[in-house]
Structures are given as structure tokens and as C-alpha cells.
Amino acid sequence: MKKIIIVGGVAGGMSAATRLRRLNEEAEIIVLEKGPFVSFANCGLPYYVSGEISEKDSLLVQTPEALKARFNIDVRPLHEAIKIDAKEKTITIKHKEELLEESYDYLILSPGAKPFIPPIKGLAEAKNAFSLRNVPDLDRIMNHLEKEKIKYATVIGAGFIGLEMAENLRHRGLEVTVVEKAPHVLPPLDEEMAAYVKKELVRNGVKVMTNQSAVAFQNEGKEITLEDGSTLLSDLTILSVGVRPENTLAESAGIKLGFGGGILVDENYQTSLPDIYAVGDAIVVKQQITGEDALIALASPANRQGRQVADAISGHRRKNKGSIGTAIVRVFDSSAASTGLSERAAKQAGLDIQVVHVSGKDHAGYYPGATDVLLKLIFNPKTGAIYGAQGVGEKGIDKRIDILATAIKAGLTIFDLPELELTYAPPFGSAKDPVNMIGYAAMNVAEGLSQNIQWYNLEDELKKGKVLLDVRNPLELKNNGQFKNAIHIPLDELRSRVQELDASKSYIITCHSGLRSYIGERILKQANLGVENLDGAFSLYNTVKPEEIKRV
């Protein structure tokens, strides 16, 4: 009978434990968890802060007693693994003040990740500063909220968890400030897509400060000094500046570490030491698109890895194919999601890329309640390979990014996207789904039917002498604003007024979302004029650079 010890529960560890039991009824399976809870929904923790999740017990997925009864797994909370002897195949465990020792045949490490705590002056004395990674963290935050008079809350870090905390603290009625070192919120997204998220935060009363970081805490954390010298009042501060692999146990055992301090594993999750495996947020994975080493701390890959390592130990070889990093966040009435590489990351990887943005509706526009969907696709214009996608909108973003994530995993190209047959009825979607439409848009670029320029190139291109042509209607210009240096010909008049354009000049054409401007692009090209389409058009540019728009 084999004895398998798993260090760490939650996603990776518990998935491994339960799969092992289903495959090996006779195995002895022990799960060691240094915290009090072995199976909890850490992704749900921010929503308890606002009361949206009203019962804390609903965050506790499984108990040791339930796991024992159903799976015959020996789950030991408050048991911290502190030393591995790989030669003797033993592990030393600290429980309360007692040291224990257990032997193993196989050892699976699933220690997860730990919050990165930046070395900020005065942080150690800040009694109101917390991170949120587990249930005890949540208890400390809730205790502070309930016992202290809290008016001002600061969230340092505008990643997925940081924005979830900002939203839920705001729902509690607090005045919330988000401080982010990067140039924009949600750094995994590209700047123009993140601009929609910032707009939603500001609309809901959250103050957003980018290109800023905290450099000092004073008055036991109630005052925060930023790098520009300004000061924030803060009754509660949430540190959400990222995570690092929890590698202490592995490193002390002599297990090889790699990128970012992550545990190195092979395609079967075997570490550098025999019979010791590792999964979850602590391991180095392959970014499946580039093949480069990466750290991807997400629940879905961790669950998959836990199952796969159990298969590997049980003789069912399931190779670790890597991850592409698919994630979503709700920010008040909006949502933002991404999969694969951002435009920035694709460029850094040296990939040959083109980008298209497409606007649509989450369901048929004529059916009540339709809301805007904006998708971005990053792809190879020669091969059609899809490198990444992002989406923002009120509804239906999860559906579209899930489809595009599946397309990337399946090796589909831009030429396959229009062929996807997606469910359609007016309350659910459109006959021309935004996923189909972004495939068509990408094909038009790849096949040379359209040449586009991105929002960040517009100013430079106009300085070269190109002319911006806006084909929106006069009422749109009056109600929504207009580019400062554009000429205006409504699309429906363009054919009859082509002679007004100077054939010696090059034009950049735009409308509200990009659809009408593409039609205009085709008209002008077939009239032998030089023309490019402003990708994302006025709507996107107005969101990223509202200061550049003239209001009538």
C-alpha cells in the first residue's frame, strides 16, 4: 500500500487528493495544511467583505470530516510541513508546539503563493494594513472593519484582487483610493482596454492613482506617503501588489527553483528530487503560446494540475501542456477579461503581430437590454495564429473570452473564428456574434483588404501629414465630441463627395466603432485613394484620451 503525503490543500492539493482516492482505493493519503482550513474558496473572499456573500461558511468548500467520510483522506489542518528529508523519504511536521515525522512513498507539494509584501518604511508599525489570501486574513480585515471607525480605505495594487477589494469596500460605503505603480489599472490588460475599467471605477466614486507607489506609512498606517510626496489618509489599507511562489520548504530540501523562485517540474510535475512532485501557484509552468517559463497563479490551472499529478503517480501519464492565463474580473457594472498574451507581451516576445478591436452587443441589439461588448484580438497576420484576446463590457464578456481561450488552446486561427457556430436567439446572442466579427476583421487585415492603425499611432501619423476623415453624422459630432483636427463627411455622402478629397494625400478614416469607417475605407480604396482605418475608432480613442477630444 502506497503512502502519499500532500502539503497544502485548496485547489491543487485537494484535487490531487480526491483524484488519487478515486484511482487508488488502498492508498494512504494524508493532506497537511498549515492553516485552519484545507478547502476554501479564496476567490470569493472579497465578496464577503461587502456582504454580497453573506455567510462565511459558504466559503468553506469541504471539511476534514466530510473528506474523511467520503474519500477516506486523512486531512490535518494546522499541520505545517517544515522539513523534507528526500534521502530518507520523511517529512517533519509542526503541530502546535509538537514536532512530528511521517514517512512517504510519494510527496506532492502544493504550497500555493504568498502575498508579496513590499519593503515600505513604516509598514511594520501599520496596524491597519492587511493582505488577503486566506480565511484568517479575511477575519483580520473584518475585525478591523467592525471594531474601528473606518471612512478611508486604500488599496495598493490594481490587479484582479485589488480591484475586487476596491469594489467591495466601496459597496460598504467607504471612500476608496486605488494606488497602482503601473501606468494603468489591471496591468495584465493593455492600456486602452484598462481605460474602460478605470472609467467604471471613477464612475462609482473610486479614486484612481496610477504611476504611483506607497513609499512610507506614518501614524501607525493612518497616513500614506506616495512617491510624488503627496499624502493619503487611510483607516484601512489592503496590500495587493502581487504574489510570489511559496518555495521555502522546497528550497530548504534542495529542490531546484526556476523563474521567479518557482519550483521547477517536468511535464509530469516531478521535481528535481525523486518521488517529490509539485503543482499549483508555486510551480513554474510553460506559457503555452511562447513556450517561455512563467508563473500563472490561477485556480483553474491549479485544479487541473492536481488531477494530472494524481494521474501521473497512478500510472496514467497526463503531460503538463502549460497554461495561457485566462482571467476575468467584475468591476461594479462592468467586467474585463483576458486570455493569452497581451499586445505588450506579444511584442516583448518578438512575435509578428497585428491587432484589431471590434465592438458589438452581448445579444441582439433590437432585443431589450443589449449592452456593448468590446473585444481585442492579437494575432499573426501571416499564419493567422491567435496570440491573445481581451474584452470589456457589462455582460457576455466571459462567454466571448472563453470561446477565444478555447480557440487558442485548440490551435484555431483567425480564419476559423467566422466558422464557429454559436448559439443564437435574440435574448442570448447575435447572428453575427462579436467572436465571428473579430475573425472577419482580422481576416480583412491579414488578406490586405484593410490597413489599420492603432490609437497610440494616430498623433504621429497626423504629424506626417496624413488627414483624419470622420464619417460620423453631424448629430454624433455634436453629442459625443469630435477629433480636434478632422474633416467630416458622413458615410452616406462619401461616394458622392469623393472628389472633395485630395488624391495626393493619405487619409485615416474613423467613425464611432470602426464598422462604418471600414465601409468608407473600402469605398476610398476602390477610388484609388490612400486610406487606413483607425482601429477602435472614436469610441476607443475617446476613452483612452478624452483630453484630446473637442466638446461642442
LOPA-991882 format. One record per residue (C-alpha): x, y, z; residue in three letters. Coordinates in pm, whole numbers, plus 50000, padded with zeros to 5 digits. Layout:
N
XYZala...
***
This chain:
552
500005000050000met501465033449890lys501585063050126lys501125097149967ile501545129550158ile500235162050013ile501495195150150val498805221550105gly495125218750031gly492745242449848val492805238949466ala495865218649366gly496295197749680gly492685187449727met492215179949356ser495225156849377ala493965140249695ala490455132549571thr491665120649229arg494225098249396leu491495082449604arg489305076149301arg492225058649133leu493725041249438asn491275028549696glu494025012049902glu496475041249915ala497105060150238glu496545096950162ile497475124350408ile496925161550347val498905186050560leu497575221750576glu499345247650788lys496205269050812gly492905260850980pro491015254250656phe492025228750397val489425236550133ser488065271650092phe487025294849811ala489785320749824asn488475337249506cys485265345049694gly486885362449991leu486485398649867pro482735394149825tyr482305385850192tyr483775419750280val480785437650126ser478215412250240gly477435400749887glu478385366550019ile476565368050349ser477655335850520glu481335328450578lys480585291250599asp479645292050230ser483315299550156leu484365266850320leu484125241050044val484975209550240gln485775199950598thr488255173450718pro485325153150849glu483505153650516ala486655144450326leu487295115750564lys483755102750529ala483565104350151arg487145098950038phe488865083450341asn491505110650328ile493415119550642asp493225157550641val495275175550906arg494695213150945pro497195233551148leu499955209151050his502855227750890glu505465208550694ala508815223550791ile511455199150662lys511855172650394ile514475145250409asp514425133250049ala517045106250115lys515105090250400glu511755099750241lys510435115950557thr508795149050632ile508915168250961thr505665184851068ile504955211551326lys501575208951502his501095234451776lys504365231051970glu504935194551880glu507235181251607leu506065150251421leu507595129151149glu505925109950868glu507395087750601ser506125088250244tyr506315069249919asp505265099549718tyr505205136049822leu503135162749646ile503885199149720leu501005223449673ser502035252549896pro500505279249673gly501665315149662ala502185341249930lys501405378349905pro504345400049811phe504845425050091ile506865454349962pro509605468950185pro507825501450267ile509065523250550lys506725521550849gly504725491950720leu505675470051016ala504085495351252glu500935499451040ala498145483251241lys495585488950966asn497425472750673ala496405438050555phe496765413950267ser494015389750164leu494965354250073arg493045331350310asn490265329650567val492385341350866pro493365371950658asp489675378150595leu488915375350967asp491545401451050arg490155425650791ile486555420550905met487545425051269asn489215458051183his486185469750983leu483775461151263glu485785474351559lys487295506051416glu485705537051271lys486585533450904ile486005560850647lys489015560050416tyr490275527950253ala493325524450031thr494055495349800val497685493349691ile497795474049367gly495175474449089ala495335438548975gly492355414948975phe492175410349354ile492905446849423gly490005458249207leu487655432749361glu488585446149703met488135482149586ala484635474149460glu483555456149775asn484985482250010leu483155508649811arg479935488549846his480445491450223arg480215528950183gly483915536650227leu485875563050038glu488275541649836val491555550849667thr493425526849441val497185532049404val498965514349117glu502635516449022lys501965507048657ala500715533048407pro497195518748420his494905496648627val494755459248553leu498325456648420pro497655422648252pro495395441348009leu496605466147752asp496235503147826glu493235510847608glu491215481547742met492115490148101ala490915525648037ala487325512848031tyr487875497148373val489285529448514lys486275548048376lys483945524148561glu485895527948885leu485745565748866val482035564748776arg481445546149102asn483375570449316gly486725552349342val489765575049319lys492405560149091val496085569649112met498425553448857thr502185557348810asn502295559549189gln503505537949475ser503495540049852ala506915548749996val506135552950366ala503495547750634phe503125571850924gln500955573951233asn500605535951259glu499495534150898gly496855561450904lys498885583050667glu500505570150347ile503195589750165thr503325584249789leu506385587149568glu505375621549443asp505335633949802gly501565635849839ser499825620250139thr496715598450172leu494605593650483leu493835556750531ser491865539150802asp492275505850621leu494945496050369thr494855464850155ile498185453850009leu497525437049676ser500755441049483val501065405349362gly502125371249488val505285350649499arg505695312749497pro505735297749847glu509025279649798asn510555278650149thr510045241550210leu511135231549860ala514245253249866glu515345240050205ser515005204550072ala517325212049782gly514635211449514ile515635231849211lys513905265049165leu513485284848847gly511815315748706phe510685339648979gly511585314549251gly509025289349129gly509515251949177ile510855235248861leu508885204848747val508925183048438asp505945175448216glu504705150248476asn505105175148766tyr508175156848900gln510605179849081thr514385176149074ser514175151149362leu512795115749317pro509195108649417asp508555145349501ile506035163449282tyr504655198749284ala501575216649148val499685249349172gly500725285449214asp504195276149340ala505435259149021ile506995272048702val504815264548402val505265269648031lys503425298647877gln501805276847613gln501895303047337ile505565313147366thr506985282247537gly508675305047790glu508785298648165asp506045316548356ala504225318748688leu500455316948644ile498665317948978ala495105308948883leu492605284449028ala491695266248707ser495245255348615pro495905245348978ala492865222748983asn493885207048652arg497445201748770gln496255184749089gly494275159648890arg497105154048642gln499745147648909val497455121649065ala497185105248724asp500975105948682ala501575089449019ile498915063448938ser500455054248605gly498125074248380his500525098148211arg498995132248160arg501535157048032lys501545192548158asn500875212147840lys501295245848006gly498875274448054ser497785305247864ile496465325348160gly492735332248129thr491135355048386ala488155377848443ile487165404248697val483905421948771arg484225458948845val480845472548954phe478575470148646asp481375461048408ser483655431548354ser487085427448198ala488755395448085ala491865384047906ser493425352547769thr496825345347624gly499305372947554leu498615409947574ser499775431747285glu502595443947507arg503705408547599ala503495396647237ala505755425047127lys508195417747408gln508295381547290ala509295393646943gly506195379746774leu504905392746441asp501535407046537ile498555426946424gln495725439146642val492025445046579val489235458246802his485585450646738val482515464946908ser479215446346927gly476335438047157lys476045409847410asp472805399347240his470645411246950ala470585449146952gly466855451046891tyr466085429247192tyr465725448947519pro468725451547748gly471505447947491ala474835461647618thr478145469647450asp480925444147409val484435454547307leu486855427347202leu490545429647117lys492435402646926leu496205398946896ile497235376146608phe499865367246349asn498835383046016pro500755357245813lys499725324645980thr496515336046148gly497695322246483ala495815337646774ile498125350247048tyr495675366647285gly492345383747339ala490795408647578gln487265420147637gly485395446647835val481695452547878gly478735448748106glu477595413948004lys478745385047787gly482485390947822ile483035357347992asp481355339047704lys483465355647434arg486815352747608ile486075316347699asp485465309347329ile488675326747228leu490645309047502ala489315275947370thr490315286247018ala493885293447133ile494135260347321lys492775241647020ala495185258146778gly492445275146577leu493345305846370thr491605338146282ile490295320645971phe488395296046190asp486615322146403leu483955331446144pro483235294246106glu482325289446472leu478625281746507glu477475298046828leu474045297146986thr471735324746873tyr468345336946981ala467625373947048pro467905371847430pro471225353147415phe473405364647129gly473605378346777ser473505361046442ala476835378246384lys478475372346720asp481355395446817pro483665364946807val482695358646444asn483055395446364met486515398846513ile487555369246299gly486285387245989tyr488075419246092ala491335400646146ala490965382945811met490455416345636asn493755428545779val495605396045709ala494355395045349glu495125431545279gly491545443445243leu492085467245533ser495065485345677gln494575498046030asn496495519946269ile496255518646646gln495155546946874trp498675552847003tyr499965559146647asn497365584846546leu499185616046663glu502455606446494asp500705597246170glu498895630546158leu502205648646213lys503455631345898lys500755649145700gly498005623345694lys494445636345716val491855623445962leu488465618045800leu485485613146035asp482435597445869val480065600746165arg476865620646136asn476705657346246pro474475648646541leu477105624146670glu479755650846649leu477555674746845lys476505650047114asn479665629247160asn482515652547069gly484945652546780gln488605649746694phe490345683346704lys491845681446356asn489485661146139ala487435667345829ile483865654645827his481935636945553ile479075614345667pro479465579145533leu476225580145335asp477535610545144glu481065597345091leu480595582444743arg479105614344604ser481775636244766arg484935616344695val486065643944456gln486425667044757glu489335646244880leu492905652644764asp494275621744590ala497815633044673ser497145629545046lys496855598845269ser493785595345489tyr492975579245823ile489275571745839ile487225568846156thr483645565746280cys482205556746620his483245520046649ser485085511146327gly482345494346123leu481305524345913arg484895535245873ser485765501245726tyr482975505845471ile484385540345399gly487885525745369glu486695501645102arg484945529644911ile488035551744910leu490465524044824lys488425514944521gln488515551844427ala492345548544435asn492875569444747leu495375560545015gly493495552645335val493895534645668glu491245526445929asn491615539246286leu491155506646477asp488595510146754gly487665544246612ala486315573846810phe484805553247093ser488125537747192leu490195569347139tyr487735589947344asn488035565247632thr491845564447633val492495601047552lys489395621347641pro491535652447681glu492245651447305glu488565653447211ile486835686447135lys483435690347300arg480895710947108val
***
